[in-house]
Amino acid sequence: MAATASGGIDGRHRSVLVSTDGSYTTIDRKKPPKSGRMSPKDLAELKDALADSDFAKLPRVSMADPPVMDGITTAVIYQGHEVATDGMKKLPKLDRVIAALPGLN
């Protein structure tokens, strides 16, 4: 799976790529790439969050109208499905997935 958070007043653009075994790589335009491995507990939480989310049925796009100035947009890709949110409309199941991702925030 992969996710990217971009925008904000700090101009962030940070991505994380996570493998099924919990190994991950973060890519940040302001820092060198970093690789690591999620703890078994953290990986279990991510897997549980994904299973609970019914990811393919989440809204594809959840953005405020009008857009939030200097807001942060997060896009998550999992099993061929992509969802994007600015976090203004609470989607607890998606929020749980995003919170479980290593190195994105």
C-alpha positions in Angstrom: 0.0 0.0 0.0 1.0 3.6 -0.4 0.0 7.0 0.9 1.0 10.6 0.4 0.3 13.7 2.5 0.8 17.0 0.7 0.1 20.7 1.2 -0.1 22.7 4.4 1.6 25.9 5.2 4.9 24.1 5.4 4.6 22.8 1.8 4.9 19.2 2.8 5.0 16.3 0.4 5.6 13.0 2.2 4.9 9.5 1.0 5.1 6.1 2.7 5.2 2.7 0.9 4.3 -0.2 3.2 4.8 -3.9 2.3 2.7 -6.7 3.7 5.5 -7.8 6.0 5.6 -4.4 7.6 8.7 -3.0 5.9 8.3 0.5 4.8 10.0 3.4 3.1 9.2 7.1 3.6 9.9 9.6 0.9 10.0 13.3 1.9 11.1 16.1 -0.5 12.9 17.7 2.4 14.7 14.6 3.8 16.5 11.6 2.5 14.4 8.4 2.1 14.1 6.3 5.2 13.4 2.6 5.5 12.2 0.7 8.5 10.0 -2.1 9.8 6.8 -1.7 11.7 6.6 -3.5 15.1 4.3 -6.5 15.1 1.8 -4.6 17.2 1.8 -1.6 14.8 1.5 -3.9 11.7 -1.4 -5.7 13.4 -3.1 -2.4 14.0 -2.6 -1.3 10.3 -4.0 -4.7 9.1 -7.0 -4.5 11.5 -7.7 -0.9 10.4 -7.6 -1.9 6.7 -9.8 -4.9 7.3 -12.3 -2.8 9.3 -12.4 0.0 6.8 -14.0 -1.8 3.9 -11.6 0.3 1.9 -13.1 -0.2 -1.6 -16.4 1.2 -0.3 -14.9 4.4 1.2 -15.7 7.7 -0.6 -13.1 8.1 -3.4 -12.8 11.9 -2.6 -13.7 13.7 0.6 -12.8 17.3 0.3 -14.2 20.5 1.8 -16.1 22.9 -0.6 -14.7 25.5 -0.8 -11.2 24.0 -0.3 -9.3 24.7 2.9 -6.4 27.2 2.3 -3.1 25.6 3.2 -4.9 22.3 4.0 -3.3 18.9 3.9 -4.5 16.4 1.4 -3.9 12.7 2.1 -4.3 10.1 -0.7 -4.2 6.4 0.2 -3.9 3.5 -2.3 -4.7 0.0 -1.2 -5.5 -3.1 -3.3 -6.0 -1.0 -6.4 -8.3 1.5 -4.8 -7.4 5.1 -4.1 -9.1 7.5 -1.7 -8.2 11.2 -1.0 -9.3 13.4 1.9 -8.5 16.7 3.3 -9.6 15.5 6.8 -12.4 18.1 7.1 -15.1 15.5 7.0 -14.5 12.8 9.6 -14.3 9.4 8.1 -13.3 7.3 11.3 -12.4 4.2 9.4 -10.1 6.0 7.0 -8.7 8.2 9.8 -7.8 5.0 11.6 -5.9 3.7 8.6 -4.0 7.0 8.1 -3.1 7.1 11.8 -1.7 3.6 11.6 0.7 4.4 8.7 4.4 4.8 9.8 6.1 8.1 9.0 3.3 9.9 7.2 2.6 12.6 9.9 
